[in-house]
Amino acid sequence: MSVGRLARLAALVAAVSLAALASGSGLVEGAPLMELNHENFTEYLHQNPYVLVSFYAPWCGHCKKLEPKLEKVAARTDTFKVVKFDADNFYNKKISRDKYDVKSFPRVIAFAEGSHFKYQGPREEGAILGFLKKLGQDTVLELPNEFAFTKF
């Protein structure tokens, strides 16, 4: 294969990878999460009605352990975009600490059609997907009894 042909192939692979990241599609399991900051956070939420945000700190061991699980969640959900936000960054704290009361890491919050919901369940892929599935449902659920309500 010629050098020119290899260069064109490498450019094509790079372009496809960048397009996938820019679109926020979670089609590639293990792909890095898009990182938001104080400059693009609000606009991104306005453009995407369903977003799961991991508010993290770069030094946090629990955050580092959770990130690969969230990358798998991103690959398995069609409804939610899964992103991360450095909540320990000085410029980002106005959003994380002041607006969403993030005081510990990681803090996972789902944004659905203008509302936000703190995720407080197990830090496991299946549990997070179940949480997102409930939030992304289009219909009103009729629950048969009070026990079903508390379980929901």
N, C-alpha and C positions, 0 to 999 in steps of 0.2 A: 504494500500500500504506500502510495507516495506521501510525502510530507504535507503537501497541499491538501490532499484528501483527508489525512488525519486531522489537520487543523480545522477543516470544515466540519468533520464529524464531532470534534471536541466542542466547537462553537454551537452546534445543534443541540448537543446534550446539555450544555450550560444554559441555553435559551429555554429549553423545555423545563429544566429544573427551576429556573427563575420564574417562569410562568406559573408553575404549580405552586410555588411559595407565594407569589403575589396574589393568586386567586384565593389563597387560604384553604385550598382543597386539602382534605386530610386523606388522600388516597394512598399514600405511601406510608406503610407502617414503620415507625421508628424515625420518620422525618422530623427534623427539628421544628419546635413550635415557633410561630411568628412571635416576635417580641414587640410589645407596644410600649410607649412612653408618654410623658405628659403632653407632648406635642400632637400625638395622633390618637390618643385613647378615646376621647369623646367622639371624634369624627368616626372612628371605626365602629363604635357602638351604634351610632346613628345609621350607618350604612349596612349593618348586619344585625337583624332582629334577634338572633340567637347566638350568644357568645359565652363560652366558659373561660374564665380568667383565673389563672394561677398567680396570685400575688406572692412573690417569693423574694428571698434574699440570696445573693450569690454565695455567701458563706454558710448557708443553712444546709445541714446534712439531710434533714427530712425532705427539703425541697429538691435536693439532688436525687434522692431516692424516688420521689413522686414523678419527676419529669418524664422518665421513660414510660411510665404507666399512662400519663396524659398523652404522650405521643401515640400510644396504641389506641386510646380513646378517640383521638382525632381521626385515626384511620378507620374507625368503626362507626362513627356517627355521620349521618348525612345532614342532620338538622343544625347542629351546633358547630361553630368555629371554635377551636381550642387554641388559646394564646397564653402568653405569660407576660408578667409586668413586674419589673424590679421595684418592689415596694420599699426597698431600703435606700434607693437612690435619692439624694437630697431634693432634686427637682420633681421627682415623682411623688414624694410624700404628701403633697397638697391633695392629690387624688386618693392615694391609698389610705393614709392615716386620717386625713381630715374629712373626706367625703364618704369613705366606706368603712371607717373605723378598724382598719387593719392594724392589729397590735402584736400579732404573733404570726409565725411563718410555718408552713405555707398556709395561706388562706385562699380557699377556692370559692369563687362566687360565680353563679350563673346569671346571665342577663337575658331576660326573655321578654320581648315586646315592651320595653320601657321599664320593667320592674327588675329587681335583683333579689337573688336568693342565695344565702350562705349555705354551702355544702358542709355538713358536719358529720358525714358518715365515714365508713372505713376508706382508707386511701388505697383502694383496690379498683382495678379496671371495671370489673363487673358491677360493683356497687355504684360507681360514678355513672356508668352507662344507664343503669336503672333510674337513677336520679334525673338524668337528662331526658330519658324517655318520658317520664312523667311530666316534666316541664314542657316538652315539645308536643304534647298531645293537642289535637285540634278540637276535641269535643269535651263537653261537660260530662263527667262521670257521675252516674247515680250509684251511691254506695248503699248497700242493703241495711247496714246497721251502724251503731256507734263504734263498735270494735273495728269495723272496716275503715271508718274515718280515722281513728287513731293510728291504725297500721299504715294508712296512706301517708 
